[in-house]
């Protein structure tokens, strides 16, 4: 009983403090998702324009959640979750969206965001099932998922001269 309570406390505290969790749905690769811990579950919003993809996460299905350390970025705990999709407009949906809205950064529509989420997005709860996985012995590193995002391009040829001029002027 004591180890179950310790596992539950670890899952809750680690997930609360981490701004990002890795979620793996059966048959899909793990994805980094932002979330809010609310009423005993990790809550997510996505699958709409400009929001994170919630690929493979279906109501009633399972998922594996891996939580990283906020300061070091290393794996703290992996736990099993049950996916629960909230009905738009329900009391629980409203409370969850109020929490998510406060944590959503750089939203294009500000105060209209909850209405857009109700029309175009899904709000999910990842409820812990009480099962935690042992930490792996190896790194489990994988290649990044395909994305339209690009890496930094080589710097323009004239940029070093511009930067050096500014340093010389300061002296």
TORKOL-4160 file (C-alpha; in steps of 0.2 Angstrom, whole numbers, padded with zeros to 4 digits, m for minus):
171
<pt num="1" X="0000" Y="0000" Z="0000"/>
<pt num="2" X="0014" Y="0012" Z="0004"/>
<pt num="3" X="0023" Y="0010" Z="m0012"/>
<pt num="4" X="0006" Y="0013" Z="m0022"/>
<pt num="5" X="0004" Y="0030" Z="m0012"/>
<pt num="6" X="0022" Y="0035" Z="m0016"/>
<pt num="7" X="0020" Y="0031" Z="m0034"/>
<pt num="8" X="0004" Y="0041" Z="m0035"/>
<pt num="9" X="0013" Y="0055" Z="m0026"/>
<pt num="10" X="0027" Y="0054" Z="m0038"/>
<pt num="11" X="0016" Y="0054" Z="m0053"/>
<pt num="12" X="0006" Y="0069" Z="m0047"/>
<pt num="13" X="0021" Y="0080" Z="m0042"/>
<pt num="14" X="0032" Y="0076" Z="m0057"/>
<pt num="15" X="0018" Y="0079" Z="m0069"/>
<pt num="16" X="0012" Y="0095" Z="m0060"/>
<pt num="17" X="0029" Y="0103" Z="m0061"/>
<pt num="18" X="0034" Y="0097" Z="m0079"/>
<pt num="19" X="0028" Y="0109" Z="m0093"/>
<pt num="20" X="0030" Y="0095" Z="m0105"/>
<pt num="21" X="0025" Y="0076" Z="m0105"/>
<pt num="22" X="0029" Y="0063" Z="m0118"/>
<pt num="23" X="0013" Y="0053" Z="m0122"/>
<pt num="24" X="0013" Y="0037" Z="m0132"/>
<pt num="25" X="m0003" Y="0030" Z="m0139"/>
<pt num="26" X="m0004" Y="0012" Z="m0144"/>
<pt num="27" X="0003" Y="0010" Z="m0162"/>
<pt num="28" X="0010" Y="0028" Z="m0162"/>
<pt num="29" X="0026" Y="0036" Z="m0158"/>
<pt num="30" X="0028" Y="0046" Z="m0142"/>
<pt num="31" X="0025" Y="0065" Z="m0144"/>
<pt num="32" X="0029" Y="0079" Z="m0133"/>
<pt num="33" X="0013" Y="0088" Z="m0127"/>
<pt num="34" X="0010" Y="0103" Z="m0116"/>
<pt num="35" X="m0003" Y="0100" Z="m0102"/>
<pt num="36" X="m0010" Y="0106" Z="m0086"/>
<pt num="37" X="m0012" Y="0094" Z="m0070"/>
<pt num="38" X="m0030" Y="0097" Z="m0065"/>
<pt num="39" X="m0041" Y="0087" Z="m0053"/>
<pt num="40" X="m0030" Y="0071" Z="m0053"/>
<pt num="41" X="m0026" Y="0070" Z="m0072"/>
<pt num="42" X="m0015" Y="0078" Z="m0085"/>
<pt num="43" X="m0026" Y="0088" Z="m0096"/>
<pt num="44" X="m0023" Y="0092" Z="m0115"/>
<pt num="45" X="m0031" Y="0102" Z="m0129"/>
<pt num="46" X="m0027" Y="0099" Z="m0147"/>
<pt num="47" X="m0031" Y="0092" Z="m0164"/>
<pt num="48" X="m0037" Y="0109" Z="m0170"/>
<pt num="49" X="m0029" Y="0122" Z="m0181"/>
<pt num="50" X="m0014" Y="0129" Z="m0172"/>
<pt num="51" X="m0015" Y="0117" Z="m0158"/>
<pt num="52" X="m0004" Y="0101" Z="m0154"/>
<pt num="53" X="m0008" Y="0085" Z="m0162"/>
<pt num="54" X="m0016" Y="0071" Z="m0151"/>
<pt num="55" X="m0013" Y="0057" Z="m0163"/>
<pt num="56" X="m0019" Y="0040" Z="m0157"/>
<pt num="57" X="m0027" Y="0046" Z="m0141"/>
<pt num="58" X="m0045" Y="0040" Z="m0141"/>
<pt num="59" X="m0058" Y="0041" Z="m0128"/>
<pt num="60" X="m0057" Y="0025" Z="m0117"/>
<pt num="61" X="m0040" Y="0020" Z="m0124"/>
<pt num="62" X="m0024" Y="0018" Z="m0114"/>
<pt num="63" X="m0008" Y="0028" Z="m0116"/>
<pt num="64" X="0009" Y="0029" Z="m0108"/>
<pt num="65" X="0015" Y="0045" Z="m0101"/>
<pt num="66" X="0033" Y="0049" Z="m0098"/>
<pt num="67" X="0037" Y="0064" Z="m0087"/>
<pt num="68" X="0054" Y="0073" Z="m0087"/>
<pt num="69" X="0063" Y="0083" Z="m0074"/>
<pt num="70" X="0059" Y="0102" Z="m0077"/>
<pt num="71" X="0077" Y="0107" Z="m0072"/>
<pt num="72" X="0088" Y="0093" Z="m0080"/>
<pt num="73" X="0076" Y="0086" Z="m0093"/>
<pt num="74" X="0079" Y="0068" Z="m0088"/>
<pt num="75" X="0066" Y="0055" Z="m0086"/>
<pt num="76" X="0058" Y="0055" Z="m0069"/>
<pt num="77" X="0043" Y="0043" Z="m0071"/>
<pt num="78" X="0033" Y="0034" Z="m0084"/>
<pt num="79" X="0015" Y="0030" Z="m0080"/>
<pt num="80" X="0000" Y="0022" Z="m0088"/>
<pt num="81" X="m0016" Y="0032" Z="m0091"/>
<pt num="82" X="m0034" Y="0030" Z="m0097"/>
<pt num="83" X="m0039" Y="0043" Z="m0110"/>
<pt num="84" X="m0055" Y="0052" Z="m0106"/>
<pt num="85" X="m0062" Y="0064" Z="m0119"/>
<pt num="86" X="m0072" Y="0078" Z="m0111"/>
<pt num="87" X="m0089" Y="0084" Z="m0119"/>
<pt num="88" X="m0089" Y="0102" Z="m0125"/>
<pt num="89" X="m0099" Y="0113" Z="m0113"/>
<pt num="90" X="m0100" Y="0101" Z="m0099"/>
<pt num="91" X="m0095" Y="0107" Z="m0081"/>
<pt num="92" X="m0079" Y="0097" Z="m0081"/>
<pt num="93" X="m0075" Y="0103" Z="m0098"/>
<pt num="94" X="m0077" Y="0121" Z="m0093"/>
<pt num="95" X="m0066" Y="0119" Z="m0077"/>
<pt num="96" X="m0053" Y="0110" Z="m0087"/>
<pt num="97" X="m0053" Y="0123" Z="m0101"/>
<pt num="98" X="m0051" Y="0137" Z="m0088"/>
<pt num="99" X="m0035" Y="0129" Z="m0082"/>
<pt num="100" X="m0029" Y="0126" Z="m0099"/>
<pt num="101" X="m0032" Y="0143" Z="m0105"/>
<pt num="102" X="m0021" Y="0151" Z="m0091"/>
<pt num="103" X="m0007" Y="0140" Z="m0097"/>
<pt num="104" X="m0009" Y="0142" Z="m0116"/>
<pt num="105" X="0006" Y="0153" Z="m0122"/>
<pt num="106" X="0005" Y="0163" Z="m0138"/>
<pt num="107" X="m0013" Y="0160" Z="m0142"/>
<pt num="108" X="m0019" Y="0169" Z="m0158"/>
<pt num="109" X="m0036" Y="0173" Z="m0152"/>
<pt num="110" X="m0035" Y="0177" Z="m0133"/>
<pt num="111" X="m0052" Y="0177" Z="m0125"/>
<pt num="112" X="m0060" Y="0169" Z="m0139"/>
<pt num="113" X="m0049" Y="0153" Z="m0137"/>
<pt num="114" X="m0062" Y="0143" Z="m0127"/>
<pt num="115" X="m0075" Y="0145" Z="m0140"/>
<pt num="116" X="m0063" Y="0140" Z="m0154"/>
<pt num="117" X="m0058" Y="0125" Z="m0143"/>
<pt num="118" X="m0076" Y="0120" Z="m0141"/>
<pt num="119" X="m0079" Y="0121" Z="m0160"/>
<pt num="120" X="m0063" Y="0114" Z="m0167"/>
<pt num="121" X="m0053" Y="0105" Z="m0154"/>
<pt num="122" X="m0053" Y="0090" Z="m0142"/>
<pt num="123" X="m0050" Y="0092" Z="m0123"/>
<pt num="124" X="m0043" Y="0076" Z="m0115"/>
<pt num="125" X="m0039" Y="0070" Z="m0098"/>
<pt num="126" X="m0025" Y="0057" Z="m0095"/>
<pt num="127" X="m0030" Y="0049" Z="m0079"/>
<pt num="128" X="m0017" Y="0038" Z="m0070"/>
<pt num="129" X="m0021" Y="0020" Z="m0069"/>
<pt num="130" X="m0009" Y="0017" Z="m0054"/>
<pt num="131" X="0004" Y="0008" Z="m0064"/>
<pt num="132" X="0021" Y="0015" Z="m0066"/>
<pt num="133" X="0035" Y="0008" Z="m0076"/>
<pt num="134" X="0053" Y="0004" Z="m0071"/>
<pt num="135" X="0066" Y="0016" Z="m0077"/>
<pt num="136" X="0075" Y="0009" Z="m0092"/>
<pt num="137" X="0093" Y="0004" Z="m0092"/>
<pt num="138" X="0096" Y="0011" Z="m0109"/>
<pt num="139" X="0092" Y="0029" Z="m0116"/>
<pt num="140" X="0077" Y="0024" Z="m0128"/>
<pt num="141" X="0083" Y="0038" Z="m0139"/>
<pt num="142" X="0074" Y="0039" Z="m0156"/>
<pt num="143" X="0075" Y="0049" Z="m0172"/>
<pt num="144" X="0064" Y="0064" Z="m0172"/>
<pt num="145" X="0046" Y="0063" Z="m0179"/>
<pt num="146" X="0044" Y="0071" Z="m0197"/>
<pt num="147" X="0039" Y="0089" Z="m0195"/>
<pt num="148" X="0038" Y="0105" Z="m0206"/>
<pt num="149" X="0049" Y="0114" Z="m0194"/>
<pt num="150" X="0067" Y="0117" Z="m0200"/>
<pt num="151" X="0084" Y="0119" Z="m0191"/>
<pt num="152" X="0094" Y="0135" Z="m0191"/>
<pt num="153" X="0101" Y="0139" Z="m0208"/>
<pt num="154" X="0120" Y="0144" Z="m0211"/>
<pt num="155" X="0122" Y="0162" Z="m0206"/>
<pt num="156" X="0123" Y="0175" Z="m0220"/>
<pt num="157" X="0141" Y="0179" Z="m0226"/>
<pt num="158" X="0140" Y="0197" Z="m0220"/>
<pt num="159" X="0134" Y="0194" Z="m0203"/>
<pt num="160" X="0151" Y="0191" Z="m0194"/>
<pt num="161" X="0157" Y="0208" Z="m0201"/>
<pt num="162" X="0142" Y="0217" Z="m0194"/>
<pt num="163" X="0144" Y="0209" Z="m0177"/>
<pt num="164" X="0162" Y="0213" Z="m0177"/>
<pt num="165" X="0159" Y="0231" Z="m0181"/>
<pt num="166" X="0147" Y="0233" Z="m0166"/>
<pt num="167" X="0160" Y="0226" Z="m0154"/>
<pt num="168" X="0174" Y="0238" Z="m0161"/>
<pt num="169" X="0162" Y="0253" Z="m0158"/>
<pt num="170" X="0159" Y="0248" Z="m0140"/>
<pt num="171" X="0177" Y="0249" Z="m0136"/>
